[in-house]
Amino acid sequence: MPELIRVNGEEAALEVATVAELVASHVAVEARGIAVALNGAVLPRAKWPETRLTAGDRVEIVRARQGG
């Protein structure tokens, strides 16, 4: 049975090692306006490459959009 995490509220197999790799699999990492929360705490972009994911983690990847 694969290890699982939750990404934006959806259960997903843990197929990458770091937050940076996870973000890259969902959006262009160089994109501006991306924020990540790991287990309910905002994770600074500088920490994405070094932050390892483990089974049971909850990750929210959000992208700011302009609008009114």
PDB file of N, CA, C, O and CB in Angstrom:
ATOM      1  N   MET A   1       0.850  -1.184   0.000  1.00  0.00           N
ATOM      2  CA  MET A   1       0.000   0.000   0.000  1.00  0.00           C
ATOM      3  C   MET A   1       0.895   1.247   0.000  1.00  0.00           C
ATOM      4  O   MET A   1       1.818   1.340   0.809  1.00  0.00           O
ATOM      5  CB  MET A   1      -0.966  -0.001   1.235  1.00  0.00           C
ATOM      6  N   PRO A   2       0.631   2.204  -0.898  1.00  0.00           N
ATOM      7  CA  PRO A   2       1.490   3.393  -0.973  1.00  0.00           C
ATOM      8  C   PRO A   2       1.279   4.319   0.224  1.00  0.00           C
ATOM      9  O   PRO A   2       0.206   4.350   0.827  1.00  0.00           O
ATOM     10  CB  PRO A   2       1.221   4.157  -2.272  1.00  0.00           C
ATOM     11  N   GLU A   3       2.325   5.068   0.551  1.00  0.00           N
ATOM     12  CA  GLU A   3       2.193   6.090   1.585  1.00  0.00           C
ATOM     13  C   GLU A   3       1.366   7.226   1.000  1.00  0.00           C
ATOM     14  O   GLU A   3       1.474   7.537  -0.186  1.00  0.00           O
ATOM     15  CB  GLU A   3       3.599   6.600   2.085  1.00  0.00           C
ATOM     16  N   LEU A   4       0.541   7.842   1.841  1.00  0.00           N
ATOM     17  CA  LEU A   4      -0.381   8.869   1.359  1.00  0.00           C
ATOM     18  C   LEU A   4      -0.162  10.198   2.056  1.00  0.00           C
ATOM     19  O   LEU A   4       0.246  10.252   3.216  1.00  0.00           O
ATOM     20  CB  LEU A   4      -1.813   8.420   1.553  1.00  0.00           C
ATOM     21  N   ILE A   5      -0.444  11.276   1.322  1.00  0.00           N
ATOM     22  CA  ILE A   5      -0.505  12.623   1.864  1.00  0.00           C
ATOM     23  C   ILE A   5      -1.810  13.232   1.363  1.00  0.00           C
ATOM     24  O   ILE A   5      -2.502  12.639   0.535  1.00  0.00           O
ATOM     25  CB  ILE A   5       0.751  13.489   1.441  1.00  0.00           C
ATOM     26  N   ARG A   6      -2.143  14.419   1.868  1.00  0.00           N
ATOM     27  CA  ARG A   6      -3.304  15.150   1.358  1.00  0.00           C
ATOM     28  C   ARG A   6      -2.791  16.420   0.695  1.00  0.00           C
ATOM     29  O   ARG A   6      -2.035  17.181   1.300  1.00  0.00           O
ATOM     30  CB  ARG A   6      -4.336  15.481   2.506  1.00  0.00           C
ATOM     31  N   VAL A   7      -3.200  16.645  -0.546  1.00  0.00           N
ATOM     32  CA  VAL A   7      -2.804  17.836  -1.292  1.00  0.00           C
ATOM     33  C   VAL A   7      -4.072  18.574  -1.683  1.00  0.00           C
ATOM     34  O   VAL A   7      -4.901  18.057  -2.432  1.00  0.00           O
ATOM     35  CB  VAL A   7      -1.942  17.472  -2.554  1.00  0.00           C
ATOM     36  N   ASN A   8      -4.211  19.782  -1.170  1.00  0.00           N
ATOM     37  CA  ASN A   8      -5.406  20.589  -1.427  1.00  0.00           C
ATOM     38  C   ASN A   8      -6.681  19.810  -1.124  1.00  0.00           C
ATOM     39  O   ASN A   8      -7.661  19.869  -1.868  1.00  0.00           O
ATOM     40  CB  ASN A   8      -5.421  21.067  -2.880  1.00  0.00           C
ATOM     41  N   GLY A   9      -6.643  19.080  -0.015  1.00  0.00           N
ATOM     42  CA  GLY A   9      -7.815  18.357   0.455  1.00  0.00           C
ATOM     43  C   GLY A   9      -8.043  16.997  -0.176  1.00  0.00           C
ATOM     44  O   GLY A   9      -8.964  16.282   0.218  1.00  0.00           O
ATOM     45  N   GLU A  10      -7.222  16.625  -1.149  1.00  0.00           N
ATOM     46  CA  GLU A  10      -7.378  15.344  -1.844  1.00  0.00           C
ATOM     47  C   GLU A  10      -6.268  14.382  -1.429  1.00  0.00           C
ATOM     48  O   GLU A  10      -5.104  14.771  -1.329  1.00  0.00           O
ATOM     49  CB  GLU A  10      -7.369  15.548  -3.378  1.00  0.00           C
ATOM     50  N   GLU A  11      -6.631  13.140  -1.192  1.00  0.00           N
ATOM     51  CA  GLU A  11      -5.635  12.123  -0.874  1.00  0.00           C
ATOM     52  C   GLU A  11      -4.787  11.838  -2.110  1.00  0.00           C
ATOM     53  O   GLU A  11      -5.310  11.725  -3.219  1.00  0.00           O
ATOM     54  CB  GLU A  11      -6.313  10.824  -0.363  1.00  0.00           C
ATOM     55  N   ALA A  12      -3.463  11.721  -1.910  1.00  0.00           N
ATOM     56  CA  ALA A  12      -2.550  11.462  -3.025  1.00  0.00           C
ATOM     57  C   ALA A  12      -1.416  10.565  -2.551  1.00  0.00           C
ATOM     58  O   ALA A  12      -1.028  10.595  -1.383  1.00  0.00           O
ATOM     59  CB  ALA A  12      -1.991  12.789  -3.608  1.00  0.00           C
ATOM     60  N   ALA A  13      -0.890   9.768  -3.474  1.00  0.00           N
ATOM     61  CA  ALA A  13       0.272   8.936  -3.159  1.00  0.00           C
ATOM     62  C   ALA A  13       1.485   9.837  -2.969  1.00  0.00           C
ATOM     63  O   ALA A  13       1.661  10.821  -3.687  1.00  0.00           O
ATOM     64  CB  ALA A  13       0.533   7.882  -4.280  1.00  0.00           C
ATOM     65  N   LEU A  14       2.307   9.493  -2.005  1.00  0.00           N
ATOM     66  CA  LEU A  14       3.539  10.237  -1.749  1.00  0.00           C
ATOM     67  C   LEU A  14       4.587   9.756  -2.752  1.00  0.00           C
ATOM     68  O   LEU A  14       5.217   8.716  -2.557  1.00  0.00           O
ATOM     69  CB  LEU A  14       4.036  10.045  -0.261  1.00  0.00           C
ATOM     70  N   GLU A  15       4.764  10.527  -3.827  1.00  0.00           N
ATOM     71  CA  GLU A  15       5.649  10.123  -4.922  1.00  0.00           C
ATOM     72  C   GLU A  15       6.871  11.009  -5.066  1.00  0.00           C
ATOM     73  O   GLU A  15       7.720  10.747  -5.918  1.00  0.00           O
ATOM     74  CB  GLU A  15       4.893  10.121  -6.211  1.00  0.00           C
ATOM     75  N   VAL A  16       6.983  12.051  -4.254  1.00  0.00           N
ATOM     76  CA  VAL A  16       8.130  12.958  -4.294  1.00  0.00           C
ATOM     77  C   VAL A  16       8.690  13.098  -2.889  1.00  0.00           C
ATOM     78  O   VAL A  16       8.028  12.750  -1.911  1.00  0.00           O
ATOM     79  CB  VAL A  16       7.734  14.350  -4.874  1.00  0.00           C
ATOM     80  N   ALA A  17       9.910  13.609  -2.791  1.00  0.00           N
ATOM     81  CA  ALA A  17      10.567  13.687  -1.488  1.00  0.00           C
ATOM     82  C   ALA A  17      10.373  15.021  -0.781  1.00  0.00           C
ATOM     83  O   ALA A  17      10.275  15.064   0.445  1.00  0.00           O
ATOM     84  CB  ALA A  17      12.025  13.428  -1.648  1.00  0.00           C
ATOM     85  N   THR A  18      10.318  16.116  -1.548  1.00  0.00           N
ATOM     86  CA  THR A  18      10.301  17.436  -0.921  1.00  0.00           C
ATOM     87  C   THR A  18       9.091  18.259  -1.346  1.00  0.00           C
ATOM     88  O   THR A  18       8.405  17.942  -2.318  1.00  0.00           O
ATOM     89  CB  THR A  18      11.573  18.186  -1.258  1.00  0.00           C
ATOM     90  N   VAL A  19       8.854  19.315  -0.592  1.00  0.00           N
ATOM     91  CA  VAL A  19       7.773  20.243  -0.923  1.00  0.00           C
ATOM     92  C   VAL A  19       8.030  20.872  -2.293  1.00  0.00           C
ATOM     93  O   VAL A  19       7.097  21.026  -3.081  1.00  0.00           O
ATOM     94  CB  VAL A  19       7.639  21.343   0.164  1.00  0.00           C
ATOM     95  N   ALA A  20       9.280  21.236  -2.589  1.00  0.00           N
ATOM     96  CA  ALA A  20       9.596  21.845  -3.887  1.00  0.00           C
ATOM     97  C   ALA A  20       9.219  20.915  -5.034  1.00  0.00           C
ATOM     98  O   ALA A  20       8.673  21.365  -6.041  1.00  0.00           O
ATOM     99  CB  ALA A  20      11.089  22.199  -3.966  1.00  0.00           C
ATOM    100  N   GLU A  21       9.503  19.633  -4.893  1.00  0.00           N
ATOM    101  CA  GLU A  21       9.155  18.666  -5.937  1.00  0.00           C
ATOM    102  C   GLU A  21       7.641  18.536  -6.079  1.00  0.00           C
ATOM    103  O   GLU A  21       7.125  18.401  -7.189  1.00  0.00           O
ATOM    104  CB  GLU A  21       9.774  17.294  -5.626  1.00  0.00           C
ATOM    105  N   LEU A  22       6.939  18.577  -4.961  1.00  0.00           N
ATOM    106  CA  LEU A  22       5.481  18.492  -5.007  1.00  0.00           C
ATOM    107  C   LEU A  22       4.891  19.707  -5.712  1.00  0.00           C
ATOM    108  O   LEU A  22       4.014  19.572  -6.565  1.00  0.00           O
ATOM    109  CB  LEU A  22       4.905  18.368  -3.590  1.00  0.00           C
ATOM    110  N   VAL A  23       5.376  20.898  -5.352  1.00  0.00           N
ATOM    111  CA  VAL A  23       4.878  22.115  -5.991  1.00  0.00           C
ATOM    112  C   VAL A  23       5.151  22.059  -7.491  1.00  0.00           C
ATOM    113  O   VAL A  23       4.280  22.400  -8.292  1.00  0.00           O
ATOM    114  CB  VAL A  23       5.533  23.373  -5.367  1.00  0.00           C
ATOM    115  N   ALA A  24       6.354  21.631  -7.878  1.00  0.00           N
ATOM    116  CA  ALA A  24       6.710  21.551  -9.302  1.00  0.00           C
ATOM    117  C   ALA A  24       5.794  20.600 -10.063  1.00  0.00           C
ATOM    118  O   ALA A  24       5.562  20.780 -11.259  1.00  0.00           O
ATOM    119  CB  ALA A  24       8.162  21.102  -9.458  1.00  0.00           C
ATOM    120  N   SER A  25       5.277  19.598  -9.379  1.00  0.00           N
ATOM    121  CA  SER A  25       4.386  18.653 -10.056  1.00  0.00           C
ATOM    122  C   SER A  25       2.969  19.211 -10.220  1.00  0.00           C
ATOM    123  O   SER A  25       2.154  18.640 -10.944  1.00  0.00           O
ATOM    124  CB  SER A  25       4.337  17.340  -9.282  1.00  0.00           C
ATOM    125  N   HIS A  26       2.679  20.324  -9.546  1.00  0.00           N
ATOM    126  CA  HIS A  26       1.338  20.917  -9.631  1.00  0.00           C
ATOM    127  C   HIS A  26       1.304  22.244 -10.383  1.00  0.00           C
ATOM    128  O   HIS A  26       0.336  22.531 -11.086  1.00  0.00           O
ATOM    129  CB  HIS A  26       0.788  21.121  -8.246  1.00  0.00           C
ATOM    130  N   VAL A  27       2.346  23.051 -10.241  1.00  0.00           N
ATOM    131  CA  VAL A  27       2.412  24.367 -10.895  1.00  0.00           C
ATOM    132  C   VAL A  27       3.861  24.654 -11.267  1.00  0.00           C
ATOM    133  O   VAL A  27       4.769  23.962 -10.805  1.00  0.00           O
ATOM    134  CB  VAL A  27       1.842  25.498  -9.966  1.00  0.00           C
ATOM    135  N   ALA A  28       4.082  25.660 -12.092  1.00  0.00           N
ATOM    136  CA  ALA A  28       5.447  26.077 -12.415  1.00  0.00           C
ATOM    137  C   ALA A  28       6.059  26.705 -11.164  1.00  0.00           C
ATOM    138  O   ALA A  28       5.545  27.697 -10.648  1.00  0.00           O
ATOM    139  CB  ALA A  28       5.469  27.083 -13.625  1.00  0.00           C
ATOM    140  N   VAL A  29       7.150  26.128 -10.683  1.00  0.00           N
ATOM    141  CA  VAL A  29       7.759  26.587  -9.426  1.00  0.00           C
ATOM    142  C   VAL A  29       8.168  28.046  -9.506  1.00  0.00           C
ATOM    143  O   VAL A  29       8.098  28.762  -8.508  1.00  0.00           O
ATOM    144  CB  VAL A  29       8.974  25.731  -9.077  1.00  0.00           C
ATOM    145  N   GLU A  30       8.594  28.498 -10.684  1.00  0.00           N
ATOM    146  CA  GLU A  30       9.035  29.887 -10.808  1.00  0.00           C
ATOM    147  C   GLU A  30       7.862  30.861 -10.819  1.00  0.00           C
ATOM    148  O   GLU A  30       8.065  32.074 -10.775  1.00  0.00           O
ATOM    149  CB  GLU A  30       9.860  30.062 -12.072  1.00  0.00           C
ATOM    150  N   ALA A  31       6.658  30.350 -10.876  1.00  0.00           N
ATOM    151  CA  ALA A  31       5.472  31.208 -10.878  1.00  0.00           C
ATOM    152  C   ALA A  31       5.411  32.030  -9.598  1.00  0.00           C
ATOM    153  O   ALA A  31       5.726  31.554  -8.508  1.00  0.00           O
ATOM    154  CB  ALA A  31       4.190  30.366 -11.034  1.00  0.00           C
ATOM    155  N   ARG A  32       5.001  33.264  -9.768  1.00  0.00           N
ATOM    156  CA  ARG A  32       4.873  34.140  -8.605  1.00  0.00           C
ATOM    157  C   ARG A  32       3.485  33.954  -7.997  1.00  0.00           C
ATOM    158  O   ARG A  32       2.558  33.487  -8.659  1.00  0.00           O
ATOM    159  CB  ARG A  32       5.115  35.633  -8.997  1.00  0.00           C
ATOM    160  N   GLY A  33       3.364  34.326  -6.737  1.00  0.00           N
ATOM    161  CA  GLY A  33       2.073  34.265  -6.081  1.00  0.00           C
ATOM    162  C   GLY A  33       1.678  32.888  -5.596  1.00  0.00           C
ATOM    163  O   GLY A  33       0.498  32.638  -5.352  1.00  0.00           O
ATOM    164  N   ILE A  34       2.648  31.977  -5.448  1.00  0.00           N
ATOM    165  CA  ILE A  34       2.375  30.636  -4.940  1.00  0.00           C
ATOM    166  C   ILE A  34       2.692  30.620  -3.451  1.00  0.00           C
ATOM    167  O   ILE A  34       3.731  31.124  -3.026  1.00  0.00           O
ATOM    168  CB  ILE A  34       3.208  29.551  -5.706  1.00  0.00           C
ATOM    169  N   ALA A  35       1.808  30.049  -2.673  1.00  0.00           N
ATOM    170  CA  ALA A  35       2.043  29.877  -1.240  1.00  0.00           C
ATOM    171  C   ALA A  35       1.763  28.426  -0.881  1.00  0.00           C
ATOM    172  O   ALA A  35       0.915  27.772  -1.487  1.00  0.00           O
ATOM    173  CB  ALA A  35       1.153  30.846  -0.393  1.00  0.00           C
ATOM    174  N   VAL A  36       2.493  27.937   0.116  1.00  0.00           N
ATOM    175  CA  VAL A  36       2.334  26.554   0.555  1.00  0.00           C
ATOM    176  C   VAL A  36       2.150  26.531   2.064  1.00  0.00           C
ATOM    177  O   VAL A  36       2.868  27.207   2.801  1.00  0.00           O
ATOM    178  CB  VAL A  36       3.554  25.690   0.136  1.00  0.00           C
ATOM    179  N   ALA A  37       1.182  25.748   2.511  1.00  0.00           N
ATOM    180  CA  ALA A  37       1.017  25.471   3.940  1.00  0.00           C
ATOM    181  C   ALA A  37       1.243  23.976   4.131  1.00  0.00           C
ATOM    182  O   ALA A  37       0.705  23.154   3.389  1.00  0.00           O
ATOM    183  CB  ALA A  37      -0.413  25.915   4.468  1.00  0.00           C
ATOM    184  N   LEU A  38       2.038  23.640   5.124  1.00  0.00           N
ATOM    185  CA  LEU A  38       2.315  22.246   5.451  1.00  0.00           C
ATOM    186  C   LEU A  38       1.780  21.983   6.844  1.00  0.00           C
ATOM    187  O   LEU A  38       2.235  22.585   7.816  1.00  0.00           O
ATOM    188  CB  LEU A  38       3.842  21.923   5.359  1.00  0.00           C
ATOM    189  N   ASN A  39       0.822  21.088   6.938  1.00  0.00           N
ATOM    190  CA  ASN A  39       0.195  20.744   8.217  1.00  0.00           C
ATOM    191  C   ASN A  39      -0.310  21.976   8.959  1.00  0.00           C
ATOM    192  O   ASN A  39      -0.178  22.085  10.178  1.00  0.00           O
ATOM    193  CB  ASN A  39       1.179  19.987   9.094  1.00  0.00           C
ATOM    194  N   GLY A  40      -0.892  22.902   8.194  1.00  0.00           N
ATOM    195  CA  GLY A  40      -1.534  24.069   8.779  1.00  0.00           C
ATOM    196  C   GLY A  40      -0.645  25.274   8.997  1.00  0.00           C
ATOM    197  O   GLY A  40      -1.131  26.311   9.449  1.00  0.00           O
ATOM    198  N   ALA A  41       0.652  25.178   8.690  1.00  0.00           N
ATOM    199  CA  ALA A  41       1.572  26.299   8.881  1.00  0.00           C
ATOM    200  C   ALA A  41       2.148  26.728   7.535  1.00  0.00           C
ATOM    201  O   ALA A  41       2.570  25.893   6.735  1.00  0.00           O
ATOM    202  CB  ALA A  41       2.712  25.918   9.864  1.00  0.00           C
ATOM    203  N   VAL A  42       2.160  28.039   7.294  1.00  0.00           N
ATOM    204  CA  VAL A  42       2.729  28.553   6.050  1.00  0.00           C
ATOM    205  C   VAL A  42       4.217  28.227   6.019  1.00  0.00           C
ATOM    206  O   VAL A  42       4.927  28.419   7.006  1.00  0.00           O
ATOM    207  CB  VAL A  42       2.494  30.090   5.914  1.00  0.00           C
ATOM    208  N   LEU A  43       4.678  27.733   4.877  1.00  0.00           N
ATOM    209  CA  LEU A  43       6.073  27.343   4.713  1.00  0.00           C
ATOM    210  C   LEU A  43       6.749  28.325   3.760  1.00  0.00           C
ATOM    211  O   LEU A  43       6.354  28.416   2.597  1.00  0.00           O
ATOM    212  CB  LEU A  43       6.191  25.880   4.185  1.00  0.00           C
ATOM    213  N   PRO A  44       7.764  29.065   4.229  1.00  0.00           N
ATOM    214  CA  PRO A  44       8.448  30.019   3.348  1.00  0.00           C
ATOM    215  C   PRO A  44       9.056  29.320   2.131  1.00  0.00           C
ATOM    216  O   PRO A  44       9.551  28.197   2.229  1.00  0.00           O
ATOM    217  CB  PRO A  44       9.544  30.765   4.123  1.00  0.00           C
ATOM    218  N   ARG A  45       9.012  29.988   1.004  1.00  0.00           N
ATOM    219  CA  ARG A  45       9.524  29.430  -0.253  1.00  0.00           C
ATOM    220  C   ARG A  45      10.972  28.959  -0.117  1.00  0.00           C
ATOM    221  O   ARG A  45      11.341  27.943  -0.707  1.00  0.00           O
ATOM    222  CB  ARG A  45       9.421  30.469  -1.370  1.00  0.00           C
ATOM    223  N   ALA A  46      11.781  29.659   0.631  1.00  0.00           N
ATOM    224  CA  ALA A  46      13.191  29.287   0.800  1.00  0.00           C
ATOM    225  C   ALA A  46      13.349  27.909   1.442  1.00  0.00           C
ATOM    226  O   ALA A  46      14.390  27.271   1.286  1.00  0.00           O
ATOM    227  CB  ALA A  46      13.911  30.335   1.646  1.00  0.00           C
ATOM    228  N   LYS A  47      12.338  27.448   2.155  1.00  0.00           N
ATOM    229  CA  LYS A  47      12.412  26.148   2.831  1.00  0.00           C
ATOM    230  C   LYS A  47      11.833  24.997   2.002  1.00  0.00           C
ATOM    231  O   LYS A  47      11.982  23.836   2.382  1.00  0.00           O
ATOM    232  CB  LYS A  47      11.685  26.224   4.151  1.00  0.00           C
ATOM    233  N   TRP A  48      11.182  25.295   0.889  1.00  0.00           N
ATOM    234  CA  TRP A  48      10.572  24.238   0.074  1.00  0.00           C
ATOM    235  C   TRP A  48      11.562  23.152  -0.334  1.00  0.00           C
ATOM    236  O   TRP A  48      11.244  21.970  -0.202  1.00  0.00           O
ATOM    237  CB  TRP A  48       9.955  24.839  -1.165  1.00  0.00           C
ATOM    238  N   PRO A  49      12.772  23.510  -0.832  1.00  0.00           N
ATOM    239  CA  PRO A  49      13.689  22.450  -1.299  1.00  0.00           C
ATOM    240  C   PRO A  49      14.197  21.536  -0.187  1.00  0.00           C
ATOM    241  O   PRO A  49      14.514  20.375  -0.442  1.00  0.00           O
ATOM    242  CB  PRO A  49      14.871  23.074  -1.989  1.00  0.00           C
ATOM    243  N   GLU A  50      14.277  22.038   1.024  1.00  0.00           N
ATOM    244  CA  GLU A  50      14.848  21.243   2.122  1.00  0.00           C
ATOM    245  C   GLU A  50      13.795  20.552   2.986  1.00  0.00           C
ATOM    246  O   GLU A  50      14.139  19.732   3.838  1.00  0.00           O
ATOM    247  CB  GLU A  50      15.699  22.126   2.995  1.00  0.00           C
ATOM    248  N   THR A  51      12.530  20.870   2.779  1.00  0.00           N
ATOM    249  CA  THR A  51      11.474  20.302   3.613  1.00  0.00           C
ATOM    250  C   THR A  51      10.978  18.994   3.014  1.00  0.00           C
ATOM    251  O   THR A  51      10.376  18.966   1.941  1.00  0.00           O
ATOM    252  CB  THR A  51      10.309  21.296   3.769  1.00  0.00           C
ATOM    253  N   ARG A  52      11.246  17.917   3.733  1.00  0.00           N
ATOM    254  CA  ARG A  52      10.868  16.578   3.270  1.00  0.00           C
ATOM    255  C   ARG A  52       9.420  16.280   3.651  1.00  0.00           C
ATOM    256  O   ARG A  52       8.941  16.703   4.703  1.00  0.00           O
ATOM    257  CB  ARG A  52      11.813  15.504   3.866  1.00  0.00           C
ATOM    258  N   LEU A  53       8.745  15.557   2.792  1.00  0.00           N
ATOM    259  CA  LEU A  53       7.372  15.138   3.043  1.00  0.00           C
ATOM    260  C   LEU A  53       7.366  13.749   3.665  1.00  0.00           C
ATOM    261  O   LEU A  53       8.225  12.916   3.372  1.00  0.00           O
ATOM    262  CB  LEU A  53       6.542  15.153   1.739  1.00  0.00           C
ATOM    263  N   THR A  54       6.382  13.515   4.529  1.00  0.00           N
ATOM    264  CA  THR A  54       6.213  12.195   5.122  1.00  0.00           C
ATOM    265  C   THR A  54       4.743  11.803   5.036  1.00  0.00           C
ATOM    266  O   THR A  54       3.866  12.656   4.897  1.00  0.00           O
ATOM    267  CB  THR A  54       6.709  12.174   6.597  1.00  0.00           C
ATOM    268  N   ALA A  55       4.491  10.521   5.119  1.00  0.00           N
ATOM    269  CA  ALA A  55       3.121  10.016   5.054  1.00  0.00           C
ATOM    270  C   ALA A  55       2.259  10.739   6.080  1.00  0.00           C
ATOM    271  O   ALA A  55       2.677  10.957   7.217  1.00  0.00           O
ATOM    272  CB  ALA A  55       3.083   8.486   5.294  1.00  0.00           C
ATOM    273  N   GLY A  56       1.059  11.104   5.667  1.00  0.00           N
ATOM    274  CA  GLY A  56       0.121  11.774   6.554  1.00  0.00           C
ATOM    275  C   GLY A  56       0.190  13.290   6.507  1.00  0.00           C
ATOM    276  O   GLY A  56      -0.673  13.959   7.076  1.00  0.00           O
ATOM    277  N   ASP A  57       1.201  13.854   5.837  1.00  0.00           N
ATOM    278  CA  ASP A  57       1.295  15.310   5.743  1.00  0.00           C
ATOM    279  C   ASP A  57       0.088  15.871   5.005  1.00  0.00           C
ATOM    280  O   ASP A  57      -0.482  15.225   4.125  1.00  0.00           O
ATOM    281  CB  ASP A  57       2.596  15.728   5.035  1.00  0.00           C
ATOM    282  N   ARG A  58      -0.289  17.096   5.385  1.00  0.00           N
ATOM    283  CA  ARG A  58      -1.362  17.831   4.712  1.00  0.00           C
ATOM    284  C   ARG A  58      -0.734  19.063   4.066  1.00  0.00           C
ATOM    285  O   ARG A  58      -0.151  19.897   4.757  1.00  0.00           O
ATOM    286  CB  ARG A  58      -2.517  18.233   5.718  1.00  0.00           C
ATOM    287  N   VAL A  59      -0.849  19.178   2.759  1.00  0.00           N
ATOM    288  CA  VAL A  59      -0.238  20.271   2.013  1.00  0.00           C
ATOM    289  C   VAL A  59      -1.318  21.037   1.262  1.00  0.00           C
ATOM    290  O   VAL A  59      -2.158  20.450   0.580  1.00  0.00           O
ATOM    291  CB  VAL A  59       0.839  19.741   1.035  1.00  0.00           C
ATOM    292  N   GLU A  60      -1.280  22.345   1.400  1.00  0.00           N
ATOM    293  CA  GLU A  60      -2.166  23.215   0.625  1.00  0.00           C
ATOM    294  C   GLU A  60      -1.279  24.065  -0.276  1.00  0.00           C
ATOM    295  O   GLU A  60      -0.381  24.756   0.204  1.00  0.00           O
ATOM    296  CB  GLU A  60      -3.075  24.116   1.561  1.00  0.00           C
ATOM    297  N   ILE A  61      -1.528  24.016  -1.566  1.00  0.00           N
ATOM    298  CA  ILE A  61      -0.806  24.832  -2.538  1.00  0.00           C
ATOM    299  C   ILE A  61      -1.812  25.821  -3.098  1.00  0.00           C
ATOM    300  O   ILE A  61      -2.799  25.426  -3.719  1.00  0.00           O
ATOM    301  CB  ILE A  61      -0.147  23.955  -3.681  1.00  0.00           C
ATOM    302  N   VAL A  62      -1.564  27.104  -2.879  1.00  0.00           N
ATOM    303  CA  VAL A  62      -2.506  28.123  -3.349  1.00  0.00           C
ATOM    304  C   VAL A  62      -1.777  29.112  -4.244  1.00  0.00           C
ATOM    305  O   VAL A  62      -0.584  29.371  -4.084  1.00  0.00           O
ATOM    306  CB  VAL A  62      -3.174  28.859  -2.155  1.00  0.00           C
ATOM    307  N   ARG A  63      -2.523  29.646  -5.177  1.00  0.00           N
ATOM    308  CA  ARG A  63      -1.977  30.628  -6.105  1.00  0.00           C
ATOM    309  C   ARG A  63      -2.854  31.863  -6.055  1.00  0.00           C
ATOM    310  O   ARG A  63      -4.065  31.792  -6.265  1.00  0.00           O
ATOM    311  CB  ARG A  63      -1.890  30.059  -7.554  1.00  0.00           C
ATOM    312  N   ALA A  64      -2.225  33.002  -5.773  1.00  0.00           N
ATOM    313  CA  ALA A  64      -2.959  34.260  -5.724  1.00  0.00           C
ATOM    314  C   ALA A  64      -3.407  34.630  -7.132  1.00  0.00           C
ATOM    315  O   ALA A  64      -2.667  34.461  -8.101  1.00  0.00           O
ATOM    316  CB  ALA A  64      -2.090  35.390  -5.106  1.00  0.00           C
ATOM    317  N   ARG A  65      -4.615  35.131  -7.225  1.00  0.00           N
ATOM    318  CA  ARG A  65      -5.146  35.567  -8.518  1.00  0.00           C
ATOM    319  C   ARG A  65      -5.643  36.989  -8.381  1.00  0.00           C
ATOM    320  O   ARG A  65      -6.186  37.389  -7.352  1.00  0.00           O
ATOM    321  CB  ARG A  65      -6.286  34.629  -9.011  1.00  0.00           C
ATOM    322  N   GLN A  66      -5.445  37.732  -9.436  1.00  0.00           N
ATOM    323  CA  GLN A  66      -5.922  39.090  -9.453  1.00  0.00           C
ATOM    324  C   GLN A  66      -7.405  39.097  -9.781  1.00  0.00           C
ATOM    325  O   GLN A  66      -7.886  38.284 -10.571  1.00  0.00           O
ATOM    326  CB  GLN A  66      -5.130  39.935 -10.458  1.00  0.00           C
ATOM    327  N   GLY A  67      -8.096  39.994  -9.185  1.00  0.00           N
ATOM    328  CA  GLY A  67      -9.516  40.070  -9.484  1.00  0.00           C
ATOM    329  C   GLY A  67     -10.207  41.029  -8.538  1.00  0.00           C
ATOM    330  O   GLY A  67      -9.571  41.680  -7.709  1.00  0.00           O
ATOM    331  N   GLY A  68     -11.475  41.102  -8.672  1.00  0.00           N
ATOM    332  CA  GLY A  68     -12.185  42.056  -7.852  1.00  0.00           C
ATOM    333  C   GLY A  68     -13.322  41.468  -7.119  1.00  0.00           C
ATOM    334  O   GLY A  68     -14.012  42.172  -6.383  1.00  0.00           O
TER     335      GLY A  68
END
